[in-house]
Amino acid sequence: MPEFLELLPPGQALDLMLSNYRPVVRAEVIDVANALGRVTAVPVTAPYALPSFDRSTVDGFAVRAADTYGASDSLPAYLRVAREVPMGAEAGFTLQSEECALIHTGGMLPAGADAVVMVEHTQYAQASMVEIQRAAAPGENVLKTGEDVAQGEEVIPAGKRIRPEEIGGLMALGITRLQVAARPRVGLVSSGDEVIPPESDLKPGQVRDVNSYSLSALVERAGGAPVRYGIAPDRLEALSEAAARALAECEMVVITAGSSASARDLTAQAIQSLGEPGVLVHGVNVKPGKPTILAVCGEKPVIGLPGNPVSALVIARLFVVPLIEKLLGLAEHAPAPSLSARLSLNLASQAGREDWVPVRLVQDDQGYLAEPVFGKSNLIFTLARAHGLIRIPADANGLSAGELVTVYLS
């Protein structure tokens, strides 16, 4: 049986790969309306100030603040109503001393006004005269020009993943097209004489291809574009040919090997044949996923994953997702969604090895309880029944029941 090379901790293995790899971000221009989840390729600056005019944040009366000083319920100030501010248009007049103007939320302040008194703090004394029952300070209930964004200000940096908030802000600025990182193409190659397409009828000794599809979904969620290259038999020439084609057409290649040690060895040989510097890591000190292969071939990352579906998905989260983020030019690694929970029972672990354990979350009156979902790494529904994973660090012998753990949500 081929021996693994030196087993590296996952963090060290990833650092080694990244130090040998300099991603090139491809860019494209798309409609902002379709930009959710995409990553900016260049900084975005505001073409003008936002708001672009002084506007009211309430329904009420635009006033000169000095005209309201000392006003109260028992001693109101009396101001003449000059006119009503039209919505969606320039105010078109100047407020004089001891005048006010009826204004609605979002309306443009007329020249001369510097505050708005809420309608709840006013009362008509007569048709054209209003009692102001509370003093207003300059700027009260007003959004000033440029208070949100100044003209020329950088509003979104390069390498930022677009959320609904950014889409709203861009539309407010009238920016409807955006330069984003193109989705990196990730070539997925399955291998194994026993592996058949999901639509095929099973014969004794065969299994359906799970990894091509679960990894496609993971790649897509991370922002990549999965490209499936089918199933290669356990022959070096066939596997090398499929991997070489994927490498030529994609920015990253992921190969899932068969379960046998000989299949893992074939994967390493096929990857090594793709270009320099070749295999950097052959074996990671983690469970599940020890037989992971990390390589850079022809300035592109290539990853060999275990064939077992649970191992493949866990390891893909640790290595494939961060590499996709690099290919997208993300300025910082986005933390995985997580929450804290109490562990329901003791979990043993081998010191020196990082373990990832699927857990199911159960809510009780104290918060969340994390219940381990036990199963071998070739049982995909072990993960399907779980809500997330917990990490047992390499320097721990395990975790105790009742201990607070971080659950990284699936």
Buried (B, 14 or more C-beta within 10 A) or exposed (E): EEEBEEBBBBEEBBEBBBEBBEBEBBBEEEEBEEBEBBBBBBEBBBEBBBBBBBBBEBBBBBBBBEBBEEBEEEEBBBBEBBBEBEEEEEBEBEBEEBBBBBBBEBBBBBEBBBBBBBBEBBEEEEEEEBBBBBBBEEBBBBBBBBBBBBEEEEBBEBBBBBEEEBBEBBEBBEBEEBBBBBBBBBBBBBBBBBBBEEEEEEEEEEBBBBBBBBBBEBBBEBBBBBBBBEBBBBEBEBBBBBBBBBBEEBBBBBBBBBBBBEBBBBBBEBBBBBBEEBBBBBBBBBBBBBBBBBBBBEBBBBBBBBBBBBBBBBBBBBBBBBBBBBBBBBBEEEEBEBBEBBBBEEBEBBEEBBBBBBBBBEEEEEEBBBBBBEBEBBBBEBBEEBBBBBBBEBEBEEBEEEBEBBBBEB
